[in-house]
């Protein structure tokens, strides 16, 4: 099984909507389809603040990863945030997410990113192991905090 990545385009929206809805249902994220579509569309149209990669075959993706971009003085330049990564449940455990999280950061570093961040549910032990295995480290002194506007 290959974790080949392809930059998602506007014509992938319907396919992506199903995958994102599945991830959101699994993660307990409440978002109506219109909100989801409005959040995904600019990323598919090339907004410079992020991008979406489909994982695996174009016609039947195995999953996706959404990246957003920012700037960090602490990390010395442009950084990225793994906003979402999802692999279909039936094919988890085959190393696909590991491959993506090992290979994609190398390509991003080559494009000038200085750091890649993510957040993880404190109770999701499988995700913790995946992220540690792929080089992510907890920042013990820091906690991600959010404010909805």
N, C-alpha and C positions, 0 to 999 in steps of 0.2 A: 504494500500500500504506500503510495507516494503522497507527500504533503505538498505537491506542486501548488504554487500560489499564482493567482491571476488577479490583477487589479480589477475590481468590480466597476462596471459602467452602468449608465442609466437603464439600459435594456435588461439588467440583472435585478431590477428592483423587485419584481413580483417573486422571483425565486428567493431573494434575500429576505423579503418580508416573512415568508414562511419559516425560514431558519431563525430569524430574530424573534418571532412570536414564540417559537418552541423554546428558545433559550429563556426568554422573559417568563414564560409559564413555569419552567423548571426552577428559575431563580426567585420567583415570587415578585417580579417587577410588574407593577400595574401601569399599563400605558395603552391607550386606545389606538387602533390601527391608523387613524389620521395623524396622531402625534408621531407615531413610529415612522410613517411615510415622510412626514415633514422633517424629521431628524436625519433620515437616511439620504434623502434626495440630494441635498447640497454636497454631501461627501461623494456621491456617485457622479456628480456633475463637475467635480474638480476643484471644489473649494480648497483653498490652501491650508486650511486648519486641520485636515485629516484625510484619511482614505480608508477604504475597505478592500480587503483581499478575500476572494473566495478560495477555499482550500479544496484541492482535488479536481475532478473532471468538471468541465464547464456546464455540461447539461444536467449533472446530478452532483452538486458540490457536497463534500463531506462535512463542511462547516465553513466558518468565516472568522476573520479577526478584524476588528475595527481599531485603528490607531488615530489618535489626535495629537496635534503638535503644539508646542509652546516654547517658551524661552526661560532658561534658568541661569541666573547669575552664579548660584552655588555650583552648578554642574558645568558651567563654562560655555553655555550656548544653547542651541536648539535641543530640546528634549521631546520625548514622546511619551504617550500614555496609552497602554493597552486598555481601551475602553471596554471592549468585550472580546472574548474568544469562546468559540463554541464548536464542538465536534458532536455529530449525531451520536446519540447514546449507543446504538447498535454496533458502532465501530470504535468506541473508546477502548483504551488499553492496548492499542496497536502501535503506539509511539508517534502518532501523527502530530499531536499537540507539542510533544517534545521536539520533534523535527522542526516545526514552525518556530518555536521559541528559541531554538538554537541557531537556525539559519537566518531568519528575518533580521534579528538584531545586527548581524554581521553586515548585511546589505544596508541597513539604516545607518550604521556607523560610517560606511563608505560614502553615504550621501550627506554626511555632516552631523548626524545626531550625536550628542554626547552622552545621553542617558535615556533609559527606557524604564518607565514606572508602571505599576499596576496595583490594583487593590484586590483583596481576597477576603471572602467570608471567614471570619475567625474560626468557624466550626467545620469548614470544608477541608478535612485532612488530605484528601486526594489532591486537591488543588495546591495545597501547601507543599506537598512532596514534589509535584510537577514543577512548581515555580523555583523551589530550592535546587532541584536537579538541573534546571536550565540556567542557573546563575543569578537568579533574583535573590536578594537578601532583605530580611526585615530591617526596618529602620527603627530600632527600639525606642529611641527618644521621640519619635514622631507618630502622629496618628492623623489619618486623612479625616478632615471635617468638611461638611458641605452645608450650603445654605441655598435653598431653592428660591429663585427670584421670580 
